[in-house]
Amino acid sequence: MWSRHHLSSPLRSVTSFRCFHRGESPTDSQKDMIEIPLPPWQERNDESIEIKRARLLYESRKRGMLENCILLSLFAKEHLHRMTEKQLNLYDRLINEPSNDWDIYYWATEARPAPEVFENEVMALLRDFTKNRNREQRLRAPDLEYLLEEPR
């Protein structure tokens, strides 16, 4: 039977409580981790510009982390319809070549410098968009109804 003491404070009897995350434990050798190589990014020359825009819109919305889902889907809504084919190719490379979504986020927010290959006009557009100069509320990806509207 539990005493009143245990019901009011279940952790009171615990003298030390420490939560380790992957890689922080001094005894974790990480030998159980495997690295799965990703195929290298290749530019797609076999798709029309309309198909490329649609694919990039989808890929901007379906990321590995919520922060990039929101950031890139809103960026795509604002800019994809105006991008030239060259800019679309640069954006395609930016969102698909890096294997870690956090890298894209850090580059866009200027928390870390981007590799030279990604320093281009699209990165500048994304960085400017990320600054959110109009102080828009960006808490979720845009609804898809805007796809039926005429581009501004």
Contact map, one row per residue, 1 for C-alpha under 8 A:
11100000000000000000000000000000000000000000000000000000000000000000000000000000000000000000000000000000000000000000000000000000000000000000000000000000
11111110000000000000000000000000000000000000000000000000000000000000000000000000000000000000000000000000000000000000000000000000000000000000000000000000
11111110000000000000000000000000000000000000000000000000000000000000000000000000000000000000000000000000000000000000000000000000000000000000000000000000
01111111000000000000000000000000000000000000000000000000000000000000000000000000000000000000000000000000000000000000000000000000000000000000000000000000
01111111110000000000000000000000000000000000000000000000000000000000000000000000000000000000000000000000000000000000000000000000000000000000000000000000
01111111110100000000000000000000000000000000000000000000000000000000000000000000000000000000000000000000000000000000000000000000000000000000000000000000
01111111110000000000000000000000000000000000000000000000000000000000000000000000000000000000000000000000000000000000000000000000000000000000000000000000
00011111110000000000000000000000000000000000000000000000000000000000000000000000000000000000000000000000000000000000000000000000000000000000000000000000
00001111111100000000000000000000000000000000000000000000000000000000000000000000000000000000000000000000000000000000000000000000000000000000000000000000
00001111111110000000000000000000000000000000000000000000000000000000000000000000000000000000000000000000000000000000000000000000000000000000000000000000
00000000111111000000000000000000000000000000000000000000000000000000000000000000000000000000000000000000000000000000000000000000000000000000000000000000
00000100111111100000000000000000000000000000000000000000000000000000000000000000000000000000000000000000000000000000000000000000000000000000000000000000
00000000011111100000000000000000000000000000000000000000000000000000000000000000000000000000000000000000000000000000000000000000000000000000000000000000
00000000001111111000000000000000000000000000000000000000000000000000000000000000000000000000000000000000000000000000000000000000000000000000000000000000
00000000000111111000000000000000000000000000000000000000000000000000000000000000000000000000000000000000000000000000000000000000000000000000000000000000
00000000000001111100000000000000000000000000000000000000000000000000000000000000000000000000000000000000000000000000000000000000000000000000000000000000
00000000000001111110000000000000000000000000000000000000000000000000000000000000000000000000000000000000000000000000000000000000000000000000000000000000
00000000000000011111000000000000000000000000000000000000000000000000000000000000000000000000000000000000000000000000000000000000000000000000000000000000
00000000000000001111100000000000000000000000000000000000000000000000000000000000000000000000000000000000000000000000000000000000000000000000000000000000
00000000000000000111110110000000000000000000000000000000000000000000000000000000000000000000000000000000000000000000000000000000000000000000000000000000
00000000000000000011111110000000000000000000000000000000000000000000000000000000000000000000000000000000000000000000000000000000000000000000000000000000
00000000000000000001111110010000000000000000000000000000000000000000000000000000000000000000000000000000000000000000000000000000000000000000000000000000
00000000000000000000111111010100000000000000000000000000000000000000000000000000000000000000000000000000000000000000000000000000000000000000000000000000
00000000000000000001111111010000000000000000000000000000000000000000000000000000000000000000000000000000000000000000000000000000000000000000000000000000
00000000000000000001111111110000000000000000000000000000000000000000000000000000000000000000000000000000000000000000000000000000000000000000000000000000
00000000000000000000001111110000000000000000000000000000000000000000000000000000000000000000000000000000000000000000000000000000000000000000000000000000
00000000000000000000000011111000000000000000000000000000000000000000000000000000000000000000000000000000000000000000000000000000000000000000000000000000
00000000000000000000011111111100000000000000000000000000000000000000000000000000000000000000000000000000000000000000000000000000000000000000000000000000
00000000000000000000000000111111000000000000000000000000000000000000000000000000000000000000000000000000000000000000000000000000000000000000000000000000
00000000000000000000001000011111100000000000000000000000000000000000000000000000000000000000000000000000000000000000000000000000000000000000000000000000
00000000000000000000000000001111110000000000000000000000000000000000000000000000000000000000000000000000000000000000000000000000000000000000000000000000
00000000000000000000000000001111110000000000000000000000000000000000000000000000000000000000000000000000000000000000000000000000000000000000000000000000
00000000000000000000000000000111111000000000000000000000000000000000000000000000000000000000000000000000000000000000000000000000000000000000000000000000
00000000000000000000000000000011111100000000000000000000000000000000000000000000000000000000000000000000000000000000000000000000000000000000000000000000
00000000000000000000000000000000111110000000000000000000000000000000000000000000000000000000000000000000000000000000000000000000000000000000000000000000
00000000000000000000000000000000011111000000000000000000000000000000000000000000000000000000000000000000000000000000000000000000000000000000000000000000
00000000000000000000000000000000001111100000000000000000000000000000000000000000000000000000000000000000000000000000000000000000000000000000000000000000
00000000000000000000000000000000000111110000000000000000000000000000000000000000000000000000000000100000000000000000000000000000000000000000000000000000
00000000000000000000000000000000000011111000000000000000000000000000000000000000000000000000000000000000000000000000000000000000000000000000000000000000
00000000000000000000000000000000000001111100000000000000000000000000000000000000000000000000000010000000000000000000000000000000000000000000000000000000
00000000000000000000000000000000000000111110000000000000000000000000000000000000000000000000100110000000000000000000000000000000000000000000000000000000
00000000000000000000000000000000000000011111000000000000000000000000000000000000000000000000000000000000000000000000000000000000000000000000000000000000
00000000000000000000000000000000000000001111100000000000000000000000000000000000000000001001100000000000000000000000000000000000000000000000000000000000
00000000000000000000000000000000000000000111111000000000000000000000000000000000000000000000000000000000000000000000000000000000000000000000000000000000
00000000000000000000000000000000000000000011111000000000000000000000000000000000000000000000000000000000000000000000000000000000000000000000000000000000
00000000000000000000000000000000000000000001111100000000000000000000000000000000000000000000000000000000000000000000000000000000000000000000000000000000
00000000000000000000000000000000000000000001111110110000000000000000000000000000000000000000000000000000000000000000000000000000000000000000000000000000
00000000000000000000000000000000000000000000011111110000000000000000000000000000000000000000000000000000000000000000000000000000000000000000000000000000
00000000000000000000000000000000000000000000001111111000000000000000000000000000000010000000000000000000000000000000000000000000000000000000000000000000
00000000000000000000000000000000000000000000000111111100000000000000000000000000000000000000000000000000000000000000000000000000000000000000000000000000
00000000000000000000000000000000000000000000001111111110000000000000000000000000000000000000000000000000000000000000000000000000000000000000000000000000
00000000000000000000000000000000000000000000001111111111000000000000000000000000000000010000000000000000000000000000000000000000000000000000000000000000
00000000000000000000000000000000000000000000000011111111100000000000000000000001100000010000000000000000000000000000000000000000000000000000000000000000
00000000000000000000000000000000000000000000000001111111110000000000000000000000000000000000000000000000000000000000000000000000000000000000000000000000
00000000000000000000000000000000000000000000000000111111111000000000000000000000000000000000000000000000000000000000000000000000000000000000000000000000
00000000000000000000000000000000000000000000000000011111111100000000000000010000000000000001000000000000000000000000000000000000000000000000000000000000
00000000000000000000000000000000000000000000000000001111111110000000000010011001000000000000000000000000000000000000000000000000000000000000000000000000
00000000000000000000000000000000000000000000000000000111111111000000000000000000000000000000000000000000000000000000000000000000000000000000000000000000
00000000000000000000000000000000000000000000000000000011111111100000000000000000000000000000001000000000000000000000000000000000000000000000000000000000
00000000000000000000000000000000000000000000000000000001111111100001100110010000000000000000001000000000000000000000000000000000000000000000000000000000
00000000000000000000000000000000000000000000000000000000111111100000110110000000000000000000000000000000000000000000000000000000000000000000100000000000
00000000000000000000000000000000000000000000000000000000011111110000100000000000000000000000000000000000000000000000000000000000000000000000000000000000
00000000000000000000000000000000000000000000000000000000001111111101100000000000000000000000000000001000000000000000000000000000000000000000000000000000
00000000000000000000000000000000000000000000000000000000000001111101100000000000000000000000000000001000000000000000000000000000000000000000000000000000
00000000000000000000000000000000000000000000000000000000000000111111100000000000000000000000000000001100000000000000000000000000000000000000000000000000
00000000000000000000000000000000000000000000000000000000000000111111110000000000000000000000000000000000000000000000000000000000000000000000000000000000
00000000000000000000000000000000000000000000000000000000000000001111111000000000000000000000000000000000100000000000000000000000000000000000000000000000
00000000000000000000000000000000000000000000000000000000000100111111111110000000000000000000000000001001100000000000000000000000000000000000000000000000
00000000000000000000000000000000000000000000000000000000000111111111111110000000000000000000000000000000000000000000000000000000000000000000100000000000
00000000000000000000000000000000000000000000000000000000000010000111111111000000000000000000000000000000000000000000000000000000000000000111110000000000
00000000000000000000000000000000000000000000000000000000000000000011111111100000000000000000000000000000000000000000000000000000010000000100100000000000
00000000000000000000000000000000000000000000000000000000000110000001111111110000000000000000000000000000000000000000000000000000000000000000000000000000
00000000000000000000000000000000000000000000000000000000100110000001111111111000000000000000000000000000000000000000000000000000000000000000110000000000
00000000000000000000000000000000000000000000000000000000000000000000011111111100000000000000000000000000000000000000000000000000000000000000110000000000
00000000000000000000000000000000000000000000000000000000000000000000001111111111000000000000000000000000000000000000000000000100100000000000000000000000
00000000000000000000000000000000000000000000000000000001100100000000000111111111100000000000000000000000000000000000000000000000000000000000000000000000
00000000000000000000000000000000000000000000000000000000100000000000000011111111100000000000000000000000000000000000000000000000000000000000010001000000
00000000000000000000000000000000000000000000000000000000000000000000000001111111100000000000000000000000000000000000000000000000000000000000000000000000
00000000000000000000000000000000000000000000000000000000000000000000000000111111111000000000000000000000000000000000000000000000000000000000000000000000
00000000000000000000000000000000000000000000000000001000100000000000000000111111111000010000000000000000000000000000000000000000000000000000000000000000
00000000000000000000000000000000000000000000000000001000000000000000000000011111111000000000000000000000000000000000000000000000000000000000000000000010
00000000000000000000000000000000000000000000000000000000000000000000000000000011111100000000000000000000000000000000000000000000000000000000000000000000
00000000000000000000000000000000000000000000000000000000000000000000000000000011111111110000000000000000000000000000000000000000000000000000000000000000
00000000000000000000000000000000000000000000000000000000000000000000000000000000011111110000000000000000000000000000000000000000000000000000000000000000
00000000000000000000000000000000000000000000000010000000000000000000000000000000001111111000000000000000000000000000000000000000000000000000000000000000
00000000000000000000000000000000000000000000000000000000000000000000000000000000001111111100000000000000000000000000000000000000000000000000000000000000
00000000000000000000000000000000000000000000000000000000000000000000000000000000001111111110000000000000000000000000000011000000000000000000000000000000
00000000000000000000000000000000000000000000000000011000000000000000000000000001001111111111000000000000000000000000000000000000000000000000000000000000
00000000000000000000000000000000000000000010000000000000000000000000000000000000000011111111100000000000000000000000000000000000000000000000000000000000
00000000000000000000000000000000000000000000000000000000000000000000000000000000000001111111110000000000000000000000010101000000000000000000000000000000
00000000000000000000000000000000000000000000000000000000000000000000000000000000000000111111111000000000000000000000000001100000000000000000000000000000
00000000000000000000000000000000000000000010000000000001000000000000000000000000000000011111111110000000000000000000000000000000000000000000000000000000
00000000000000000000000000000000000000001010000000000000000000000000000000000000000000001111111110000000000000000000000000000000000000000000000000000000
00000000000000000000000000000000000000000000000000000000000000000000000000000000000000000111111111000001000000000000010000000000000000000000000000000000
00000000000000000000000000000000000000000000000000000000001100000000000000000000000000000011111111000001000000000000000000000000000000000000000000000000
00000000000000000000000000000000000000001000000000000000000000000000000000000000000000000001111111100000000000000000000000000000000000000000000000000000
00000000000000000000000000000000000000011000000000000000000000000000000000000000000000000001111111100000000000000000000000000000000000000000000000000000
00000000000000000000000000000000000000000000000000000000000000000000000000000000000000000000011111111011000000000000000000000000000000000000000000000000
00000000000000000000000000000000000001000000000000000000000000000000000000000000000000000000000111111000000000000000000000000000000000000000000000000000
00000000000000000000000000000000000000000000000000000000000000000000000000000000000000000000000001111111000000000000000000000000000000000000000000000000
00000000000000000000000000000000000000000000000000000000000000111001000000000000000000000000000001111111100000000000000000000000000000000000000000000000
00000000000000000000000000000000000000000000000000000000000000001000000000000000000000000000000000011111110000000000000000000000000000000000000000000000
00000000000000000000000000000000000000000000000000000000000000000000000000000000000000000000000001011111111000000000000000000000000000000000000000000000
00000000000000000000000000000000000000000000000000000000000000000001000000000000000000000000011001011111111100000000000000000000000000000000000000000000
00000000000000000000000000000000000000000000000000000000000000000011000000000000000000000000000000001111111110000000000000000000000000000000000000000000
00000000000000000000000000000000000000000000000000000000000000000000000000000000000000000000000000000111111111111000000000000000000000000000000000000000
00000000000000000000000000000000000000000000000000000000000000000000000000000000000000000000000000000011111111111100000000000010000000000000000000000000
00000000000000000000000000000000000000000000000000000000000000000000000000000000000000000000000000000001111111100000000000100110010000000000000000000000
00000000000000000000000000000000000000000000000000000000000000000000000000000000000000000000000000000000111111110000000000000010011000000000000000000000
00000000000000000000000000000000000000000000000000000000000000000000000000000000000000000000000000000000011111111000000000000010000000000000000000000000
00000000000000000000000000000000000000000000000000000000000000000000000000000000000000000000000000000000011111111000000000000000000000000000000000000000
00000000000000000000000000000000000000000000000000000000000000000000000000000000000000000000000000000000011011111100000000000000000000000000000000000000
00000000000000000000000000000000000000000000000000000000000000000000000000000000000000000000000000000000011001111110000000000000000000000000000000000000
00000000000000000000000000000000000000000000000000000000000000000000000000000000000000000000000000000000001000011111011000000000000000000000000000000000
00000000000000000000000000000000000000000000000000000000000000000000000000000000000000000000000000000000000000001111111000000000000000000000000000000000
00000000000000000000000000000000000000000000000000000000000000000000000000000000000000000000000000000000000000000111111000000000000000000000000000000000
00000000000000000000000000000000000000000000000000000000000000000000000000000000000000000000000000000000000000000011111100000000000000000000000000000000
00000000000000000000000000000000000000000000000000000000000000000000000000000000000000000100010000000000000000000111111100100000000000000000000000000000
00000000000000000000000000000000000000000000000000000000000000000000000000000000000000000000000000000000000000000111111110110000000000000000000000000000
00000000000000000000000000000000000000000000000000000000000000000000000000000000000000000100000000000000000000000000111111110000000000000000000000000000
00000000000000000000000000000000000000000000000000000000000000000000000000000000000000100000000000000000000000000000001111111000000000000000000000000000
00000000000000000000000000000000000000000000000000000000000000000000000000000000000000100110000000000000000000000000000111111100000000000000000000000000
00000000000000000000000000000000000000000000000000000000000000000000000000000000000000000010000000000000000100000000011111111110000000000000000000000000
00000000000000000000000000000000000000000000000000000000000000000000000000000000000000000000000000000000000000000000001111111111000000000000000000000000
00000000000000000000000000000000000000000000000000000000000000000000000000000000000000000000000000000000000000000000000011111111100000000000000000000000
00000000000000000000000000000000000000000000000000000000000000000000000000100000000000000000000000000000000100000000000001111111110000000000000000000000
00000000000000000000000000000000000000000000000000000000000000000000000000000000000000000000000000000000001111000000000000111111111000000000000000000000
00000000000000000000000000000000000000000000000000000000000000000000000000000000000000000000000000000000000000000000000000011111111100000000000000000000
00000000000000000000000000000000000000000000000000000000000000000000000000100000000000000000000000000000000000000000000000001111111110000000000000000000
00000000000000000000000000000000000000000000000000000000000000000000001000000000000000000000000000000000000110000000000000000111111100000000000000000000
00000000000000000000000000000000000000000000000000000000000000000000000000000000000000000000000000000000000010000000000000000011111110000000000000000000
00000000000000000000000000000000000000000000000000000000000000000000000000000000000000000000000000000000000000000000000000000001111111110000000000000000
00000000000000000000000000000000000000000000000000000000000000000000000000000000000000000000000000000000000000000000000000000000101111110000000000000000
00000000000000000000000000000000000000000000000000000000000000000000000000000000000000000000000000000000000000000000000000000000000111110000000000000000
00000000000000000000000000000000000000000000000000000000000000000000000000000000000000000000000000000000000000000000000000000000000111111000000000000000
00000000000000000000000000000000000000000000000000000000000000000000000000000000000000000000000000000000000000000000000000000000000111111100000000000000
00000000000000000000000000000000000000000000000000000000000000000000000000000000000000000000000000000000000000000000000000000000000000111110000000000000
00000000000000000000000000000000000000000000000000000000000000000000011000000000000000000000000000000000000000000000000000000000000000011111100000000000
00000000000000000000000000000000000000000000000000000000000000000000010000000000000000000000000000000000000000000000000000000000000000001111100000000000
00000000000000000000000000000000000000000000000000000000000000000000010000000000000000000000000000000000000000000000000000000000000000000111110000000000
00000000000000000000000000000000000000000000000000000000000010000000111011000000000000000000000000000000000000000000000000000000000000000111111000000000
00000000000000000000000000000000000000000000000000000000000000000000010011001000000000000000000000000000000000000000000000000000000000000001111100000000
00000000000000000000000000000000000000000000000000000000000000000000000000000000000000000000000000000000000000000000000000000000000000000000111111000000
00000000000000000000000000000000000000000000000000000000000000000000000000000000000000000000000000000000000000000000000000000000000000000000011111100000
00000000000000000000000000000000000000000000000000000000000000000000000000000000000000000000000000000000000000000000000000000000000000000000001111111000
00000000000000000000000000000000000000000000000000000000000000000000000000001000000000000000000000000000000000000000000000000000000000000000001111111000
00000000000000000000000000000000000000000000000000000000000000000000000000000000000000000000000000000000000000000000000000000000000000000000000111111100
00000000000000000000000000000000000000000000000000000000000000000000000000000000000000000000000000000000000000000000000000000000000000000000000011111100
00000000000000000000000000000000000000000000000000000000000000000000000000000000000000000000000000000000000000000000000000000000000000000000000011111110
00000000000000000000000000000000000000000000000000000000000000000000000000000000000000000000000000000000000000000000000000000000000000000000000000111111
00000000000000000000000000000000000000000000000000000000000000000000000000000000100000000000000000000000000000000000000000000000000000000000000000001111
00000000000000000000000000000000000000000000000000000000000000000000000000000000000000000000000000000000000000000000000000000000000000000000000000000111
